[in-house]
């Protein structure tokens, strides 16, 4: 994946240094940006921004503040390189949520590895759901593999929302995101309140979640999740929909269809020692048992205990 890095300076003094440093890293592309071009540059959402304070006429703190207030660049890493070593000056810059302040003269190898490590960290963070902050599929797979390799006994809970597409069609994607965040909060709260240790919660994607808990019994946990979800999900519906008990959606032919209010289904796979050889086998059984849970109207759970 190409890493586009913007070097902000007004005299092009830095771009040559960076291109030489990364001449053997073709995946890195460096672009020189003048301070008056910053608004245009930010629209492209670079992988990293480096500001050469000595080569700009603009106040660097104001510039950093502008970058951080830009909605699309709130998580874009920023490095400020400067010959001003005053402590108060450094602190003012770092208080704008800037990742690194590097004082000149700069050790080129230090600068090189700082850029590389920041991009590595950003790549790692991309594996985490930006909506819920929960680990994604890479970490989920690693966690399952680890527990199988250690011959642990545990339960895998596959959770997803029923009639979520209909909810999105009626209420819109922003409201849909809110109900996904709410679902994540329900899962985290109930697992935390259960007092269980050595647990794991992941966001597979969309309205699909996974929870891994130790032991071979989790009925009370599932019941708690469903009760908490059903009681609190009402706030995401209009009163008229709550009174009816369903929402109305026009299909592609313009015919109005009725869908039940959004509910939560949980399919549970009990992983006894030696039952599964790999995570694919767990996933296959998980799909079956979740289908069984979703076949029941309203929020429900189903547990697979086959040996």
C-alpha positions in Angstrom: 0.0 0.0 0.0 1.4 3.4 -1.0 2.2 5.7 2.0 1.7 9.3 0.9 3.6 11.6 3.2 3.3 15.4 3.0 6.3 17.6 3.9 5.1 21.0 4.8 7.8 23.7 4.1 7.9 26.8 2.0 11.3 26.4 0.5 11.4 22.7 -0.6 14.5 22.2 1.6 13.2 19.0 3.2 11.8 17.0 0.3 15.2 16.1 -1.1 16.4 14.7 2.2 13.3 12.5 2.6 13.4 11.2 -0.9 17.1 10.3 -0.5 16.4 8.6 2.9 13.6 6.5 1.5 15.1 5.8 -2.0 15.0 2.0 -1.3 11.4 2.1 0.0 9.2 2.5 -3.2 6.0 2.3 -1.2 6.7 5.8 0.3 5.7 8.8 -1.7 6.8 12.3 -0.5 5.0 15.5 -1.6 6.1 19.0 -0.8 3.3 21.2 0.4 3.4 25.0 0.9 1.6 26.4 3.9 -0.9 28.2 1.7 -1.8 24.9 0.1 -2.7 23.2 3.4 -6.4 23.2 2.9 -6.1 21.5 -0.5 -3.6 19.0 0.9 -5.7 18.0 3.8 -8.5 16.9 1.6 -6.3 14.1 0.2 -5.8 12.6 3.8 -2.1 11.7 3.7 -0.6 8.8 5.7 1.7 11.2 7.6 2.5 14.9 7.8 5.9 16.3 8.6 6.3 20.0 9.3 9.6 21.7 9.0 9.0 24.6 11.3 12.2 26.5 10.2 11.0 26.6 6.7 7.5 28.1 7.2 6.3 31.6 7.8 3.1 30.5 9.6 2.8 30.0 13.4 3.4 26.3 13.8 1.0 25.9 16.8 -1.8 27.4 14.7 -0.9 25.1 11.8 -1.0 22.0 14.0 -4.3 23.1 15.5 -5.8 23.5 12.0 -4.6 20.0 11.0 -6.1 18.4 14.2 -9.4 20.2 13.8 -9.8 18.9 10.2 -12.4 16.2 10.5 -10.7 13.8 8.0 -7.2 14.2 9.6 -7.9 13.7 13.3 -5.8 10.6 13.3 -3.2 11.5 10.7 0.2 11.4 12.5 2.2 14.6 12.6 5.9 15.2 13.2 7.3 18.7 13.8 11.0 19.2 13.1 12.4 22.4 14.5 15.6 24.1 15.7 13.7 25.8 18.5 14.4 23.7 21.6 12.6 25.8 24.1 10.6 23.5 26.5 7.4 25.7 26.5 7.4 25.7 22.7 7.7 22.0 22.5 4.9 21.5 25.0 2.6 23.9 23.1 3.0 21.8 20.0 2.5 18.5 21.8 -0.6 19.8 23.5 -2.2 20.0 20.0 -2.0 16.2 19.9 1.1 16.1 17.7 2.9 12.8 17.9 6.5 13.8 17.7 8.7 16.9 18.1 12.2 16.3 16.7 14.9 18.9 17.5 17.5 19.8 14.9 20.1 18.9 14.0 18.3 15.7 13.0 19.9 12.3 13.0 18.7 11.0 9.6 18.5 7.4 10.7 16.4 8.4 13.7 14.1 10.3 11.4 13.9 7.4 9.0 12.9 4.9 11.7 10.5 7.3 13.4 8.6 7.6 10.1 8.6 3.9 9.5 7.4 3.1 13.0 4.6 5.6 12.9 3.3 4.1 9.7 3.6 0.6 11.1 1.6 1.7 14.1 -1.1 3.3 11.9 -1.3 0.1 9.9 -1.8 -1.8 13.1 -4.5 0.6 14.2 -6.4 0.1 10.9 -7.1 -3.4 12.1 -9.2 -2.0 14.9 -12.7 -1.0 14.1 -12.8 2.8 13.9 -16.5 2.7 14.9 -16.3 0.6 18.1 -12.6 0.6 18.9 -12.7 -3.2 19.1 -10.1 -5.6 17.6 -10.8 -6.8 14.0 -10.4 -10.0 12.2 -6.6 -10.3 12.5 -6.7 -10.1 16.3 -9.8 -12.3 16.4 -8.1 -15.1 14.4 -4.9 -14.8 16.5 -6.9 -15.1 19.7 -8.8 -18.2 18.6 -5.6 -19.9 17.3 -3.8 -19.2 20.6 -6.6 -20.7 22.7 -6.8 -23.8 20.5 -3.1 -24.3 20.7 -3.2 -24.0 24.5 -6.0 -26.6 24.7 -8.2 -24.2 26.5 -11.9 -24.8 27.2 -13.9 -21.7 26.2 -17.1 -20.5 24.6 -17.3 -18.4 21.4 -20.3 -16.1 21.1 -21.2 -15.0 17.6 -23.5 -12.0 17.9 -25.4 -10.0 15.2 -28.4 -7.8 14.8 -31.7 -9.0 13.3 -33.5 -6.8 10.7 -30.6 -4.4 10.8 -30.8 -3.6 7.0 -34.5 -2.6 7.5 -33.5 -0.3 10.3 -30.8 1.3 8.1 -33.3 1.8 5.3 -35.7 3.6 7.6 -33.4 5.5 10.0 -30.3 6.0 7.9 -26.6 4.9 8.2 -25.8 7.4 11.0 -28.4 6.0 13.2 -27.3 2.5 12.1 -23.8 3.3 13.3 -25.2 4.4 16.7 -27.0 1.1 17.2 -23.8 -0.8 16.3 -21.9 1.3 18.9 -24.7 0.6 21.4 -24.4 -3.2 20.7 -20.7 -3.1 21.4 -21.4 -1.3 24.6 -23.9 -3.9 25.7 -21.4 -6.7 25.0 -18.6 -5.0 26.9 -20.8 -4.0 29.9 -22.3 -7.4 30.4 -19.0 -9.2 30.1 -17.4 -6.7 32.5 -20.3 -7.1 35.0 -20.0 -10.9 34.8 -16.6 -10.8 36.5 -15.2 -13.2 34.0 -11.4 -13.0 33.4 -9.4 -13.8 30.3 -12.1 -12.6 28.0 -11.9 -11.2 24.5 -14.4 -9.0 22.5 -14.0 -8.4 18.7 -15.8 -6.6 15.9 -16.0 -8.8 12.9 -17.5 -6.0 10.8 -20.9 -4.4 10.2 -23.3 -5.7 12.8 -21.3 -8.8 13.5 -19.4 -9.3 16.8 -17.6 -12.1 18.6 -16.9 -12.7 22.3 -14.7 -15.3 23.8 -15.1 -16.3 27.4 -13.5 -19.0 29.5 -15.3 -22.2 30.5 -18.1 -24.2 28.9 -21.1 -22.3 30.4 -22.3 -18.9 29.3 -26.1 -19.0 29.4 -26.4 -16.4 32.2 -24.1 -14.1 30.2 -26.2 -14.5 27.0 -29.4 -13.9 29.0 -27.9 -10.7 30.5 -26.9 -9.4 27.1 -30.3 -10.0 25.5 -32.1 -8.4 28.5 -29.9 -5.4 28.5 -30.1 -5.0 24.7 -33.9 -5.3 24.5 -34.5 -2.9 27.4 -32.2 -0.1 26.0 -32.6 -0.5 22.3 -36.0 1.3 22.4 -34.3 4.7 22.5 -33.2 4.2 18.9 -36.8 4.0 17.6 -39.5 6.5 17.1 -42.5 6.2 19.5 -44.8 5.3 16.7 -42.6 2.4 15.6 -42.4 1.2 19.2 -46.2 1.4 19.6 -46.7 -0.7 16.4 -43.9 -3.1 17.3 -42.5 -3.1 13.7 -41.1 -0.7 11.1 -42.3 -0.3 7.5 -40.0 -0.3 4.5 -40.8 0.1 0.8 -39.1 -2.7 -1.2 -37.7 -2.2 -4.8 -41.2 -2.5 -6.3 -42.6 0.2 -3.9 -44.5 -2.3 -1.9 -44.5 -1.6 1.9 -43.2 -4.4 4.0 -43.2 -4.8 7.7 -40.1 -5.8 9.7 -39.9 -6.5 13.5 -37.9 -4.1 15.6 -34.1 -4.7 15.7 -33.2 -7.6 18.0 -30.0 -9.4 19.0 -29.1 -13.0 18.1 -26.3 -15.0 19.8 -24.9 -18.3 18.5 -22.6 -20.0 21.0 -20.0 -22.7 20.3 -18.6 -24.6 23.2 -15.0 -25.4 22.5 -14.1 -28.4 24.6 -10.5 -29.6 24.7 -9.6 -31.3 21.4 -13.0 -30.7 19.8 -11.7 -28.5 17.0 -8.5 -28.6 15.0 -8.6 -25.0 13.6 -10.6 -21.8 13.6 -12.4 -22.6 10.4 -14.2 -25.5 12.0 -15.3 -23.2 14.9 -16.6 -20.7 12.3 -18.6 -23.3 10.4 -20.3 -24.5 13.6 -20.8 -20.9 14.7 -22.6 -20.1 11.4 -25.0 -23.0 12.0 -25.8 -22.2 15.6 -26.2 -18.5 14.9 -28.7 -19.4 12.1 -30.6 -21.4 14.7 -30.8 -18.4 17.0 -31.9 -16.1 14.2 -34.7 -18.4 13.2 -36.4 -17.5 16.5 -38.5 -14.2 16.5 -36.9 -11.5 18.7 -33.7 -11.6 20.7 -32.5 -15.1 21.4 -29.5 -17.3 21.8 -28.6 -20.9 20.9 -25.8 -23.1 22.2 -24.1 -25.9 20.3 -22.7 -28.5 22.7 -22.0 -31.3 20.2 -18.9 -33.3 21.1 
